[in-house]
């Protein structure tokens, strides 16, 4: 049997599998839950790319930058103004996305203290997501370390004390 016949035999055997086993494999794959921190980073990247595209497509911005190349102070002011407006627009988009998708991250850190549907949870998550991917990456690292410290202190309190 050559390689092509082997591949055809393998592909043909897939059609002989019972439908129940294929359905079970599909439902198992659908049950995989993404890490909420990865979801936050993904949302942040989506917002960042959308803003980058929007700023590029707005007529006049790139032309204004070209006109201000000779005047360094005016160029710096204009660049700062664009940076501030894109940050505000990103945060607004982040809050809108999080409110629409009902996606909050604080309930993952403070389990049992904050409900997933809490409006403040959604707004803070939106502000974090809209601030860009670099700050989100640093915040995620901070939140993971806080979560590890809290879980370590919780485990330490639940362990029985040493008996002398």
CNS distance restraints for C-alpha pairs under 8 A (distance, minus, plus):
assign (resid   1 and name CA) (resid   5 and name CA) 6.01 0.50 0.50
assign (resid   1 and name CA) (resid   6 and name CA) 6.56 0.50 0.50
assign (resid   2 and name CA) (resid   6 and name CA) 6.35 0.50 0.50
assign (resid   3 and name CA) (resid   7 and name CA) 6.22 0.50 0.50
assign (resid   4 and name CA) (resid   8 and name CA) 6.19 0.50 0.50
assign (resid   5 and name CA) (resid   9 and name CA) 6.05 0.50 0.50
assign (resid   6 and name CA) (resid  10 and name CA) 6.17 0.50 0.50
assign (resid   7 and name CA) (resid  11 and name CA) 6.11 0.50 0.50
assign (resid   8 and name CA) (resid  12 and name CA) 6.01 0.50 0.50
assign (resid   9 and name CA) (resid  13 and name CA) 6.14 0.50 0.50
assign (resid  10 and name CA) (resid  14 and name CA) 6.65 0.50 0.50
assign (resid  11 and name CA) (resid  15 and name CA) 7.23 0.50 0.50
assign (resid  12 and name CA) (resid  16 and name CA) 7.05 0.50 0.50
assign (resid  13 and name CA) (resid  17 and name CA) 6.86 0.50 0.50
assign (resid  17 and name CA) (resid  21 and name CA) 7.06 0.50 0.50
assign (resid  17 and name CA) (resid  22 and name CA) 7.38 0.50 0.50
assign (resid  18 and name CA) (resid  22 and name CA) 6.86 0.50 0.50
assign (resid  19 and name CA) (resid  23 and name CA) 6.13 0.50 0.50
assign (resid  20 and name CA) (resid  24 and name CA) 6.07 0.50 0.50
assign (resid  21 and name CA) (resid  25 and name CA) 6.20 0.50 0.50
assign (resid  22 and name CA) (resid  26 and name CA) 6.22 0.50 0.50
assign (resid  23 and name CA) (resid  27 and name CA) 6.21 0.50 0.50
assign (resid  24 and name CA) (resid  28 and name CA) 6.10 0.50 0.50
assign (resid  25 and name CA) (resid  29 and name CA) 6.24 0.50 0.50
assign (resid  26 and name CA) (resid  30 and name CA) 6.29 0.50 0.50
assign (resid  27 and name CA) (resid  31 and name CA) 6.33 0.50 0.50
assign (resid  28 and name CA) (resid  32 and name CA) 7.07 0.50 0.50
assign (resid  34 and name CA) (resid  38 and name CA) 7.08 0.50 0.50
assign (resid  34 and name CA) (resid  39 and name CA) 6.96 0.50 0.50
assign (resid  35 and name CA) (resid  39 and name CA) 6.44 0.50 0.50
assign (resid  36 and name CA) (resid  40 and name CA) 6.17 0.50 0.50
assign (resid  36 and name CA) (resid 105 and name CA) 6.66 0.50 0.50
assign (resid  36 and name CA) (resid 108 and name CA) 7.66 0.50 0.50
assign (resid  37 and name CA) (resid  41 and name CA) 6.28 0.50 0.50
assign (resid  37 and name CA) (resid 105 and name CA) 7.38 0.50 0.50
assign (resid  37 and name CA) (resid 140 and name CA) 6.61 0.50 0.50
assign (resid  38 and name CA) (resid  42 and name CA) 6.04 0.50 0.50
assign (resid  39 and name CA) (resid  43 and name CA) 6.08 0.50 0.50
assign (resid  40 and name CA) (resid  44 and name CA) 6.12 0.50 0.50
assign (resid  40 and name CA) (resid 105 and name CA) 7.64 0.50 0.50
assign (resid  40 and name CA) (resid 125 and name CA) 7.93 0.50 0.50
assign (resid  40 and name CA) (resid 129 and name CA) 6.18 0.50 0.50
assign (resid  40 and name CA) (resid 136 and name CA) 7.72 0.50 0.50
assign (resid  41 and name CA) (resid  45 and name CA) 6.20 0.50 0.50
assign (resid  41 and name CA) (resid 129 and name CA) 7.10 0.50 0.50
assign (resid  41 and name CA) (resid 133 and name CA) 6.39 0.50 0.50
assign (resid  41 and name CA) (resid 136 and name CA) 6.46 0.50 0.50
assign (resid  41 and name CA) (resid 137 and name CA) 6.99 0.50 0.50
assign (resid  42 and name CA) (resid  46 and name CA) 6.21 0.50 0.50
assign (resid  43 and name CA) (resid  47 and name CA) 6.23 0.50 0.50
assign (resid  43 and name CA) (resid  94 and name CA) 7.84 0.50 0.50
assign (resid  43 and name CA) (resid 129 and name CA) 6.29 0.50 0.50
assign (resid  44 and name CA) (resid  48 and name CA) 6.09 0.50 0.50
assign (resid  44 and name CA) (resid  94 and name CA) 7.58 0.50 0.50
assign (resid  44 and name CA) (resid 128 and name CA) 7.98 0.50 0.50
assign (resid  44 and name CA) (resid 129 and name CA) 4.49 0.50 0.50
assign (resid  44 and name CA) (resid 130 and name CA) 5.88 0.50 0.50
assign (resid  44 and name CA) (resid 131 and name CA) 7.42 0.50 0.50
assign (resid  44 and name CA) (resid 132 and name CA) 5.60 0.50 0.50
assign (resid  44 and name CA) (resid 133 and name CA) 5.36 0.50 0.50
assign (resid  44 and name CA) (resid 136 and name CA) 7.19 0.50 0.50
assign (resid  45 and name CA) (resid  49 and name CA) 6.13 0.50 0.50
assign (resid  45 and name CA) (resid 132 and name CA) 6.92 0.50 0.50
assign (resid  45 and name CA) (resid 133 and name CA) 5.70 0.50 0.50
assign (resid  46 and name CA) (resid  50 and name CA) 6.16 0.50 0.50
assign (resid  47 and name CA) (resid  51 and name CA) 6.19 0.50 0.50
assign (resid  47 and name CA) (resid  90 and name CA) 6.34 0.50 0.50
assign (resid  47 and name CA) (resid  93 and name CA) 6.98 0.50 0.50
assign (resid  47 and name CA) (resid  94 and name CA) 6.99 0.50 0.50
assign (resid  47 and name CA) (resid 129 and name CA) 7.71 0.50 0.50
assign (resid  47 and name CA) (resid 130 and name CA) 6.37 0.50 0.50
assign (resid  47 and name CA) (resid 132 and name CA) 7.50 0.50 0.50
assign (resid  48 and name CA) (resid  52 and name CA) 6.15 0.50 0.50
assign (resid  48 and name CA) (resid  90 and name CA) 7.08 0.50 0.50
assign (resid  48 and name CA) (resid 130 and name CA) 7.45 0.50 0.50
assign (resid  48 and name CA) (resid 132 and name CA) 5.79 0.50 0.50
assign (resid  48 and name CA) (resid 133 and name CA) 7.17 0.50 0.50
assign (resid  49 and name CA) (resid  53 and name CA) 6.17 0.50 0.50
assign (resid  50 and name CA) (resid  54 and name CA) 6.15 0.50 0.50
assign (resid  51 and name CA) (resid  55 and name CA) 6.03 0.50 0.50
assign (resid  51 and name CA) (resid  86 and name CA) 6.79 0.50 0.50
assign (resid  51 and name CA) (resid  89 and name CA) 7.83 0.50 0.50
assign (resid  51 and name CA) (resid  90 and name CA) 6.88 0.50 0.50
assign (resid  52 and name CA) (resid  56 and name CA) 6.21 0.50 0.50
assign (resid  53 and name CA) (resid  57 and name CA) 6.15 0.50 0.50
assign (resid  54 and name CA) (resid  58 and name CA) 6.13 0.50 0.50
assign (resid  55 and name CA) (resid  61 and name CA) 7.49 0.50 0.50
assign (resid  56 and name CA) (resid  61 and name CA) 7.63 0.50 0.50
assign (resid  56 and name CA) (resid  62 and name CA) 7.40 0.50 0.50
assign (resid  59 and name CA) (resid  63 and name CA) 7.97 0.50 0.50
assign (resid  60 and name CA) (resid  64 and name CA) 5.92 0.50 0.50
assign (resid  61 and name CA) (resid  65 and name CA) 6.35 0.50 0.50
assign (resid  62 and name CA) (resid  66 and name CA) 6.31 0.50 0.50
assign (resid  63 and name CA) (resid  67 and name CA) 6.24 0.50 0.50
assign (resid  64 and name CA) (resid  68 and name CA) 6.23 0.50 0.50
assign (resid  65 and name CA) (resid  69 and name CA) 6.32 0.50 0.50
assign (resid  65 and name CA) (resid  75 and name CA) 6.55 0.50 0.50
assign (resid  65 and name CA) (resid  78 and name CA) 7.69 0.50 0.50
assign (resid  65 and name CA) (resid  79 and name CA) 8.00 0.50 0.50
assign (resid  68 and name CA) (resid  72 and name CA) 7.09 0.50 0.50
assign (resid  68 and name CA) (resid  74 and name CA) 6.37 0.50 0.50
assign (resid  68 and name CA) (resid  75 and name CA) 5.12 0.50 0.50
assign (resid  69 and name CA) (resid  75 and name CA) 6.29 0.50 0.50
assign (resid  71 and name CA) (resid  75 and name CA) 6.11 0.50 0.50
assign (resid  72 and name CA) (resid  76 and name CA) 6.08 0.50 0.50
assign (resid  73 and name CA) (resid  77 and name CA) 6.25 0.50 0.50
assign (resid  74 and name CA) (resid  78 and name CA) 6.11 0.50 0.50
assign (resid  75 and name CA) (resid  79 and name CA) 6.08 0.50 0.50
assign (resid  76 and name CA) (resid  80 and name CA) 6.07 0.50 0.50
assign (resid  77 and name CA) (resid  81 and name CA) 6.14 0.50 0.50
assign (resid  78 and name CA) (resid  82 and name CA) 6.27 0.50 0.50
assign (resid  79 and name CA) (resid  83 and name CA) 6.13 0.50 0.50
assign (resid  80 and name CA) (resid  84 and name CA) 6.17 0.50 0.50
assign (resid  81 and name CA) (resid  85 and name CA) 6.23 0.50 0.50
assign (resid  82 and name CA) (resid  86 and name CA) 6.06 0.50 0.50
assign (resid  83 and name CA) (resid  87 and name CA) 6.11 0.50 0.50
assign (resid  84 and name CA) (resid  88 and name CA) 6.25 0.50 0.50
assign (resid  85 and name CA) (resid  89 and name CA) 6.03 0.50 0.50
assign (resid  86 and name CA) (resid  90 and name CA) 5.85 0.50 0.50
assign (resid  87 and name CA) (resid  91 and name CA) 6.16 0.50 0.50
assign (resid  87 and name CA) (resid 130 and name CA) 7.27 0.50 0.50
assign (resid  87 and name CA) (resid 131 and name CA) 6.09 0.50 0.50
assign (resid  87 and name CA) (resid 132 and name CA) 7.90 0.50 0.50
assign (resid  88 and name CA) (resid  92 and name CA) 6.17 0.50 0.50
assign (resid  89 and name CA) (resid  93 and name CA) 6.11 0.50 0.50
assign (resid  89 and name CA) (resid 130 and name CA) 7.88 0.50 0.50
assign (resid  90 and name CA) (resid  94 and name CA) 6.01 0.50 0.50
assign (resid  90 and name CA) (resid 130 and name CA) 4.36 0.50 0.50
assign (resid  90 and name CA) (resid 131 and name CA) 6.17 0.50 0.50
assign (resid  90 and name CA) (resid 132 and name CA) 7.49 0.50 0.50
assign (resid  91 and name CA) (resid  95 and name CA) 6.15 0.50 0.50
assign (resid  91 and name CA) (resid 126 and name CA) 6.45 0.50 0.50
assign (resid  91 and name CA) (resid 127 and name CA) 4.84 0.50 0.50
assign (resid  91 and name CA) (resid 128 and name CA) 7.39 0.50 0.50
assign (resid  91 and name CA) (resid 129 and name CA) 7.12 0.50 0.50
assign (resid  91 and name CA) (resid 130 and name CA) 3.93 0.50 0.50
assign (resid  91 and name CA) (resid 131 and name CA) 5.76 0.50 0.50
assign (resid  92 and name CA) (resid  96 and name CA) 6.12 0.50 0.50
assign (resid  92 and name CA) (resid 126 and name CA) 7.63 0.50 0.50
assign (resid  92 and name CA) (resid 127 and name CA) 7.35 0.50 0.50
assign (resid  92 and name CA) (resid 130 and name CA) 6.97 0.50 0.50
assign (resid  93 and name CA) (resid  97 and name CA) 6.02 0.50 0.50
assign (resid  93 and name CA) (resid 126 and name CA) 7.56 0.50 0.50
assign (resid  93 and name CA) (resid 130 and name CA) 6.36 0.50 0.50
assign (resid  94 and name CA) (resid  98 and name CA) 6.08 0.50 0.50
assign (resid  94 and name CA) (resid 125 and name CA) 7.66 0.50 0.50
assign (resid  94 and name CA) (resid 126 and name CA) 4.06 0.50 0.50
assign (resid  94 and name CA) (resid 127 and name CA) 5.87 0.50 0.50
assign (resid  94 and name CA) (resid 128 and name CA) 7.53 0.50 0.50
assign (resid  94 and name CA) (resid 129 and name CA) 5.44 0.50 0.50
assign (resid  94 and name CA) (resid 130 and name CA) 4.34 0.50 0.50
assign (resid  95 and name CA) (resid  99 and name CA) 6.01 0.50 0.50
assign (resid  95 and name CA) (resid 122 and name CA) 7.00 0.50 0.50
assign (resid  95 and name CA) (resid 123 and name CA) 5.30 0.50 0.50
assign (resid  95 and name CA) (resid 124 and name CA) 7.65 0.50 0.50
assign (resid  95 and name CA) (resid 125 and name CA) 7.22 0.50 0.50
assign (resid  95 and name CA) (resid 126 and name CA) 3.77 0.50 0.50
assign (resid  95 and name CA) (resid 127 and name CA) 5.90 0.50 0.50
assign (resid  95 and name CA) (resid 130 and name CA) 7.31 0.50 0.50
assign (resid  96 and name CA) (resid 100 and name CA) 6.01 0.50 0.50
assign (resid  96 and name CA) (resid 126 and name CA) 7.12 0.50 0.50
assign (resid  97 and name CA) (resid 101 and name CA) 5.87 0.50 0.50
assign (resid  97 and name CA) (resid 126 and name CA) 6.98 0.50 0.50
assign (resid  98 and name CA) (resid 102 and name CA) 5.41 0.50 0.50
assign (resid  98 and name CA) (resid 103 and name CA) 4.86 0.50 0.50
assign (resid  98 and name CA) (resid 104 and name CA) 6.76 0.50 0.50
assign (resid  98 and name CA) (resid 122 and name CA) 5.59 0.50 0.50
assign (resid  98 and name CA) (resid 123 and name CA) 7.04 0.50 0.50
assign (resid  98 and name CA) (resid 125 and name CA) 6.88 0.50 0.50
assign (resid  98 and name CA) (resid 126 and name CA) 5.33 0.50 0.50
assign (resid  99 and name CA) (resid 103 and name CA) 6.85 0.50 0.50
assign (resid  99 and name CA) (resid 119 and name CA) 7.81 0.50 0.50
assign (resid  99 and name CA) (resid 122 and name CA) 5.90 0.50 0.50
assign (resid  99 and name CA) (resid 123 and name CA) 7.15 0.50 0.50
assign (resid  99 and name CA) (resid 126 and name CA) 7.77 0.50 0.50
assign (resid 102 and name CA) (resid 116 and name CA) 7.86 0.50 0.50
assign (resid 102 and name CA) (resid 117 and name CA) 6.76 0.50 0.50
assign (resid 102 and name CA) (resid 122 and name CA) 6.72 0.50 0.50
assign (resid 103 and name CA) (resid 116 and name CA) 7.59 0.50 0.50
assign (resid 103 and name CA) (resid 122 and name CA) 6.10 0.50 0.50
assign (resid 103 and name CA) (resid 125 and name CA) 7.55 0.50 0.50
assign (resid 104 and name CA) (resid 116 and name CA) 6.07 0.50 0.50
assign (resid 104 and name CA) (resid 117 and name CA) 7.62 0.50 0.50
assign (resid 104 and name CA) (resid 121 and name CA) 5.39 0.50 0.50
assign (resid 104 and name CA) (resid 122 and name CA) 4.67 0.50 0.50
assign (resid 104 and name CA) (resid 123 and name CA) 7.99 0.50 0.50
assign (resid 104 and name CA) (resid 124 and name CA) 7.92 0.50 0.50
assign (resid 104 and name CA) (resid 125 and name CA) 5.48 0.50 0.50
assign (resid 104 and name CA) (resid 126 and name CA) 7.91 0.50 0.50
assign (resid 105 and name CA) (resid 109 and name CA) 7.07 0.50 0.50
assign (resid 105 and name CA) (resid 116 and name CA) 7.89 0.50 0.50
assign (resid 105 and name CA) (resid 121 and name CA) 6.89 0.50 0.50
assign (resid 105 and name CA) (resid 122 and name CA) 7.62 0.50 0.50
assign (resid 105 and name CA) (resid 125 and name CA) 5.95 0.50 0.50
assign (resid 106 and name CA) (resid 110 and name CA) 6.05 0.50 0.50
assign (resid 106 and name CA) (resid 114 and name CA) 6.90 0.50 0.50
assign (resid 106 and name CA) (resid 116 and name CA) 7.83 0.50 0.50
assign (resid 106 and name CA) (resid 121 and name CA) 5.78 0.50 0.50
assign (resid 106 and name CA) (resid 125 and name CA) 7.34 0.50 0.50
assign (resid 107 and name CA) (resid 111 and name CA) 5.28 0.50 0.50
assign (resid 107 and name CA) (resid 112 and name CA) 7.24 0.50 0.50
assign (resid 107 and name CA) (resid 113 and name CA) 7.23 0.50 0.50
assign (resid 107 and name CA) (resid 114 and name CA) 5.09 0.50 0.50
assign (resid 107 and name CA) (resid 115 and name CA) 5.83 0.50 0.50
assign (resid 107 and name CA) (resid 116 and name CA) 5.47 0.50 0.50
assign (resid 107 and name CA) (resid 121 and name CA) 7.28 0.50 0.50
assign (resid 109 and name CA) (resid 143 and name CA) 7.13 0.50 0.50
assign (resid 109 and name CA) (resid 147 and name CA) 5.83 0.50 0.50
assign (resid 110 and name CA) (resid 114 and name CA) 6.20 0.50 0.50
assign (resid 110 and name CA) (resid 147 and name CA) 7.95 0.50 0.50
assign (resid 111 and name CA) (resid 115 and name CA) 7.99 0.50 0.50
assign (resid 114 and name CA) (resid 118 and name CA) 6.79 0.50 0.50
assign (resid 114 and name CA) (resid 121 and name CA) 7.45 0.50 0.50
assign (resid 115 and name CA) (resid 121 and name CA) 7.93 0.50 0.50
assign (resid 116 and name CA) (resid 121 and name CA) 7.09 0.50 0.50
assign (resid 117 and name CA) (resid 121 and name CA) 7.42 0.50 0.50
assign (resid 117 and name CA) (resid 122 and name CA) 7.40 0.50 0.50
assign (resid 118 and name CA) (resid 122 and name CA) 6.57 0.50 0.50
assign (resid 119 and name CA) (resid 123 and name CA) 6.16 0.50 0.50
assign (resid 120 and name CA) (resid 124 and name CA) 5.99 0.50 0.50
assign (resid 121 and name CA) (resid 125 and name CA) 6.09 0.50 0.50
assign (resid 122 and name CA) (resid 126 and name CA) 6.07 0.50 0.50
assign (resid 123 and name CA) (resid 127 and name CA) 6.18 0.50 0.50
assign (resid 124 and name CA) (resid 128 and name CA) 6.20 0.50 0.50
assign (resid 125 and name CA) (resid 129 and name CA) 6.06 0.50 0.50
assign (resid 126 and name CA) (resid 130 and name CA) 5.91 0.50 0.50
assign (resid 127 and name CA) (resid 131 and name CA) 6.20 0.50 0.50
assign (resid 128 and name CA) (resid 132 and name CA) 7.64 0.50 0.50
assign (resid 128 and name CA) (resid 135 and name CA) 7.67 0.50 0.50
assign (resid 128 and name CA) (resid 136 and name CA) 6.16 0.50 0.50
assign (resid 129 and name CA) (resid 133 and name CA) 7.43 0.50 0.50
assign (resid 129 and name CA) (resid 136 and name CA) 6.39 0.50 0.50
assign (resid 131 and name CA) (resid 135 and name CA) 6.56 0.50 0.50
assign (resid 131 and name CA) (resid 136 and name CA) 7.11 0.50 0.50
assign (resid 132 and name CA) (resid 136 and name CA) 6.30 0.50 0.50
assign (resid 133 and name CA) (resid 137 and name CA) 6.02 0.50 0.50
assign (resid 134 and name CA) (resid 138 and name CA) 6.49 0.50 0.50
assign (resid 135 and name CA) (resid 139 and name CA) 6.08 0.50 0.50
assign (resid 136 and name CA) (resid 140 and name CA) 5.97 0.50 0.50
assign (resid 137 and name CA) (resid 141 and name CA) 6.35 0.50 0.50
assign (resid 138 and name CA) (resid 142 and name CA) 6.31 0.50 0.50
assign (resid 139 and name CA) (resid 143 and name CA) 6.05 0.50 0.50
assign (resid 140 and name CA) (resid 144 and name CA) 6.04 0.50 0.50
assign (resid 141 and name CA) (resid 145 and name CA) 6.32 0.50 0.50
assign (resid 142 and name CA) (resid 146 and name CA) 6.24 0.50 0.50
assign (resid 143 and name CA) (resid 147 and name CA) 6.01 0.50 0.50
assign (resid 144 and name CA) (resid 148 and name CA) 6.14 0.50 0.50
assign (resid 145 and name CA) (resid 149 and name CA) 6.19 0.50 0.50
assign (resid 146 and name CA) (resid 150 and name CA) 6.09 0.50 0.50
assign (resid 147 and name CA) (resid 151 and name CA) 6.06 0.50 0.50
assign (resid 148 and name CA) (resid 152 and name CA) 6.00 0.50 0.50
assign (resid 149 and name CA) (resid 153 and name CA) 6.15 0.50 0.50
assign (resid 150 and name CA) (resid 154 and name CA) 6.06 0.50 0.50
assign (resid 151 and name CA) (resid 155 and name CA) 6.05 0.50 0.50
assign (resid 152 and name CA) (resid 156 and name CA) 6.10 0.50 0.50
assign (resid 153 and name CA) (resid 157 and name CA) 6.26 0.50 0.50
assign (resid 154 and name CA) (resid 158 and name CA) 6.38 0.50 0.50
assign (resid 155 and name CA) (resid 159 and name CA) 6.30 0.50 0.50
